[in-house]
Amino acid sequence: MTRYRTRAALLVVAAAAFAGLFAAGCGDDDDTTPTPVPTTASTTAATSATTATTAAASPTPDAASKLATIKGDTTGVTDTEIKIGGYIAKTGPAAVYFAVGKATSAYFDDLNKNGGVNGRKINFILEDDGYNPTNTKNVVKKLIEQDRVFMLFNGLGTPGGMAVLPDVKASATPSYFLGSGDARWADQGNLVIGLQPDYLTEGTVLGKFAAQKFKGKKVAIVYQNDDFGKQGRDGVKKGLGTDLQVVDEETYEANAPDWNAQATKAVSQGAEVVFVFSTPTQFASALKNTKAQGKSPVWISSFVGIAAASAKLAEGALDGVYTSAYIKDPSDPDPAIQKWSQWAKDKGLDANDFYTYYGIMAGQTLEQLLKVTGKNLNRASMEYALEKVAFQGQWKSDLLLRPTIVTPTDHKPIEYMWVQQWSESQKKWIYDVSKDITDLETTKR
């Protein structure tokens, strides 16, 4: 199995009370540095009369010629259709993530109305696994063996993704742009790749932020008892260094209704700052419960625990919570955000939910890959396009601040983040908009 090197992660910290920016390395120093083309994908937000499209960066003549001759498995592909499978929690404690699936489905619907990708329409079969690994195995078995999909796309969740990894490899079915920040997706060979920043990097960002802003404070970490939580915890400890004392660590199971007791214990141990690697529903419950006890620690959460529903579920207790981000808040005046906000409203989606925008961005990313692969679509040609053509620094989603980059030795497409803070009075995330990520050194690879 190929071992992939990571590029140095560009880690941007910009919160309302913490305007300083810093870069934190996460990779090999001998990587080369690409020269990104300062252009944004031409994306037009759909209104009731138009559809959303993303312009692909065209392959060079040599790359196009190579792509046209590659032979490979065409399971799920016809002259008019690409059959793509996905899994996500539509029910259960992680159902807030279904906003991702709704947004991506709507994006593909618009693509299909415009003729699809290279003349093929996307048949997106999205299954509900309830964020339960056993269910994930069942639905993925169906998608691979019964539906015979060409690929899996944006499967949501680390527990489920890891549960089906042997099945993915045994069937040689590509599983691309997973909705999970497990750092190990970068090490699984050519069949698997994640999309979002990994949890180890995120934890390091949050830990460094706290080490600078909350010197001398006592810290606790509450995390989901799986790879998601454990990698986040490890990253936090790496970022904290020796500047803050960790007085308590608490775990909870992914399908637990809440972790209120763990939060109470952490605060009782004297924790003044509590790091959280949790899904939104349980996190909101802990916030409310702790506030009801008259306790007010500083909460620092993974972006996994934040959704539009979080503020509503927390009933005011989200105020002051810090989190990381890599897509701007829906309230940001950025034209791209506002353009897609209107598109979401027109589609009946939640325009205030980060996960809506994540779903759009994921759809754009797959569209770019399929467009660049061209008419000769098979699993081998798509793999070649993924690593050597589609994401070489010339293309980015208009919802991201940096190009998406993938190479044969780098399977971490997005590697930058900043820290922001929730303002209950303004009903939005606040960060230092005077600082632009492009002011910093280009990400090293």
N, C-alpha and C positions, 0 to 999 in steps of 0.2 A: 504494500500500500504506500502510495506517495505521501510524503510528509510535506505540508505546505508551510512556507514562511509567511509571516504577517508583515505588512508594512508598518512603519512607526505611526501609531494612531495619533491623529490630531485631536487633542482633547481640549475643548474650549469651555471655560467656566465663565458665565456671565449672569449673575443674579442681581436682584434689585439692590441688595445691600453688599454685594461683592462684585465690583466691576472689573477687577483685574483678570486678565486672560493669561492662560499658561498652556504650554504644550507638553504632553507626557508621552514618552516613547514606548512602543510596544512591538518590537520586531528586530530584525537583523540590520545592523548598521551598513552592511555592504550592498543593500538594495540600491537600485538605480532610481532616479527621480524623473518621472514623466513630465512632459510639458502640457498641461491641460489647455484645451482650446477654450477661450472664454466666451462660449456661446451656450445658450439654453435651448433645450428641445422646444420646438415650436408647437406649443399645445394650446388648442382653442377650447375654452370651456363650452360645454353644450348648453344651449337654451332649449326651449320646447321645440324649436325648429331645426336645430343643428346638433351635431354629435361631437364628442371629444376625440381628438386624434393627437398622436405624438409623432413628430417627424423623426425618422431614424437617421443616424449617421451612416452614410453609404459605405460599403466595403470598397477597398481599392480594387482596381481591375484584376490584379493578381489574386487577391483574396476571393473575389467573386468567382473567378475561374476555378479556383481550388474547391470552393464550396459546391459548385455545380457538378463536380465529379465524384464527390465522396459518397460511398455506398454504405447503407446501414439499415437498421431495423425500422420499419415504417408502421409498426403496430399503432393503431388508432389514427392513422393519417390516410385520407383519401384525397382526390383531386379537389374536393369542395369543403372538407371538414378536418379539423384537428380536435380530437377528443382528449380533454384534459381533466384530471381528477383533483379534488381537494378535500381536506377535512378541517373542521372547525367546531368550536362549541356553540351550538345554537341553543342548547339547554344546559342546565346545571350551573354551578357557581361561577363559571368563567364565560357565561353567555354574553357578557358585555362585549366580548371580542367579536361577536357576530357582525358588528358594524363593518369590520374588515371585509368579510365575505359579501355583504350586501353591496359595498362600494365597488369591489372588484367585479362582481357579477354585472352591475350596472355599466361599468366601464367596458366590459366585453360585449355587452348588448349593443352599445354605441358603435364599437368597432364592427360588429356584424352588420349593423344597419348601413354602414359605409362600405360593405363588401368584404369585411374580414381582413385578414393579413395575407398578402400575396395571393389573393383570390380564395382563401380558405376561411370559413367561418369557425369560430371557437365554440365547441360544445363543452361547456364547463359544468361538470358534475360535482356538486359540492355536498359532502355528507356531514351529518351531525355526529360527532363522537363524544359530546358532553364533557370534553377534557378528561376523559377516562381512557388510559392506555389500552385496556382490554377492548373497549369499543373501537379505539383507533385501529387496532389490529384487524378487527372484523370488517370495518368499512374499507380499509386499504386492500384487504384480501378481495373484497367485492370489486373495487375499482380496477385492480390488476387482472383478476381472473375472469370476472363476468363482464364488466364494462370494457375491458381491454383498452385502457387509456394509453395514450402516447407517453404521458408523463404525469407526475404529481407536481402540484404547484402551490406554494405558500401554505403548506400544512402547518397548522397553528399548534404550538406548544412543544416544550422540550420533552416532557414525559412520553407523550404519544409518538413524537418523532423518533426518540430512541427505541421505543418498543417495536416500531415497524422497520427499523434500519436493516435487520437481517433479511426481512422480506423484500425490501427494496433492492438490496444487493443480489439476493438469490434470483430475482426475476429480471435483473438488469433494467429496471424501470427508473429513469431519471427522476429525482426529487429535488426540484430547484426552488430557490428563493424561499426557504422555510421561514415561517413566522415564529422564529425562536432565536435567541441570542446565545445559544450554547456554543462555546468556543470550539468545540470538537467538530462542528460541521466543516470547518476548514481543513480537516485532516482525513476526510472520508473518501478520498479518491474522486473520480470524475463524475460519479452518479449523483452526488449530493452537494448542495451549496446553500448556505443561509443568505440572509439579506441584511437584517438590521445589525447595529453594533453589538458585539458580544458582551455577555454579562461580566466577564472578568475585567474587560476594559471599562465598562460602565462603573463597576464597583470601585475601580481605581480612581476614576474621575471624582466620584462622590466622596471617597475617602480623603483625597487630596484637598478637595474643597473644604471639608469639615476640619481637617488638620490646620488649615490656614485661618478659617473663620471662627472656630470654637476651641481655641487653645485652652488646655486646662480642664475641659469638660469630661465627664464620665460618659461612656458610650455603651450602648447595647445593640445587638444585631438580631432581628427576627427574620427568619427566612424559611421558605418552602423547602421541605425535606426531600429535595431532588437535585438534579444537576443545575437547574436554574438558580435555586437558592444557594447552593454550595459554592458555585462559581462567583456569584455576587458577593457572598461573604468573604471569599478569598481575595477578591479584588479590593473590597473595603479595607481589609487588614493591610494589604500591600500599600494602599494609598495613605492610610493613617500613619504608617511607620510607627515611631515611638512617641508621637506627639500627643496622643490621647489614650486614655486607659479604657480598655474594654472590660466592663464589669459583669456582663451577662450575655449569653447567646441562647436563643430560643428557636425551636423548630416547630413546624406544623405540617400536617399532611395536606396534599393538594386539594382533596375533596372535602376537607373539614368545613363545617358551616362557618366557623370563625376561629380566631386565635386571640380572643379577648383575654383569656387567662394568662397567656404568654406575655401579652402587653402589660398586664397588671404586674406580673412578676418582674419584668424588666425594669419598670419604673420603681418598684419597691426596692430593687437592688441599687438604687441611686442613679440610674441612667438619666442624664440630662439631654442626650442626643440619641435618638433611636433610628437606626438604619433598617429599612424594610425591603424585603424581596418577596412580594406577595401579589396575588391577583386582586383586582379592584374591590370586589364585594367584601372580602374578608378585611381588607385594609380599612374600608369605610366604617365597618362595624367596630374595629379596634379604636379608630379615631373618636367615634361617638362615645364608646364605653369609657375611654380614658378621660375624655372631657367631662363626662358625667360624674366622674370621681374627683373632679376638681384638679386634675393633673394636667400639666401643659409642657411636656418635653418638646424639643425640636425634632420634627419628623423629617427624615430624608429618605425618599422612596425611589426605587427603580421606576423607569417609565412604564414598566409592565403593570404596575399597580395604579396607573392613572388613566382615567377615561372621562368623558363628559359625565358619565353616570356617577363617577366618584364624588364629585361635588354635591350632587343631588342626594346620593345615598348618605353622605357624611353629615348632611344637614347643618352646614356651617363650620364643622370641625376640621375641614380641609384648609382653613385659613392659615397661611404662613408655612405650609408644607413645601419643602424643596423637592425637586426631581430633576432628572436629566432629560435632554431632548435632542433631536436632530432634524425635526420638522417644526417649522414655526407654528405658534399658536393660531387657531382659527381667527382670532381677533386682530392679528397682525395686518397692517395696511399693505404689506407686500402684494403687488398686483396678482401674482400667481395664486396666492392664498385666497384672495378675494374672488378671483375668477373661478376657482374650483369650489369655493363656498357657494357661489350662485348656482353652479352646476349641481352640487349636492342638494340644494333646496329644490331645484327643478325636478330632481329625481326622487324627491321624498325621503332623502337621507338626512341624518343628523349632521348639519353643517358646523356644529360646535364640538364635534367629537374628533380627537386626534386620530382615532382608528379609521375614520372615514378617509382621511387624507393618506394614511398609511396604505389603505386598500387601493386608492387611486395610484399611488406611487409604485406599488407592487405590480399593478396591471400595466403601467407604463414600461416597467423594466422588462416584463415578459414580452410585451409587444415589440420593444426594441430588439430583443434577442431573436424573435421569430422573423421579424422583417429582415434583419441582416442575414439570417441563415438562408433566406431566399426560397425559391420554388422547390428546390431539391431538399425537401425537409425529411430528415430521418434522425435517429438518435445520435449517430456519429457526426453528421454535419452540424447538428445543433451544439454538440460538445465542442467541436472545433471553433464554431462562432463564439461560444461563451468565453473561451479562454484566449482566443487570438484575434478576434475581430470586433465584437460588439461593444466591449467596455474597456477600451484602451486609453481613455482620458478625453475623448472627443464628444462624449454624450453624457448628459445628466437629466434627470427628471427636473421639471421646473419647480418641484416642491422641495428639492434638496439644494444645499449650498455648495456642494462639491460634486465633481463627476463620479459616477460609479465605476470602479476599476476592478477588473478581474483578469488574471493572467494564469499561466500554468502553475506558477509558484505562489499565487496569492488568491485565495478563495474567501477573502473578507471584503465584500463589495463596499460597505459603508463603514468608515472609521473616523468619525468625529462626533463630538457631543458638546453641549453646554449645560449649565445648571440654571434653573429658573424657579420662581417662587409663586405660589398661588395667592392671589388677592381676592378674598371673598367679597369685598365691597365693590371691586371692579369686575368680578366674575371672569377673571382671565389670569394667565400666567404672565409674570413680569420678568423681564431680563433686560440687560443693558443693550438697547438697540443702537447706541452710539458706536458699539464695537462690531465690526464686521469680520466674519471668519476669514475673508479673503485678505485681511491685513496681515495674516500670519504666514509663516513659511509654508510653501507647498508641501503637502504630505509626502513623506519619503516612503519608498517601497523596497 
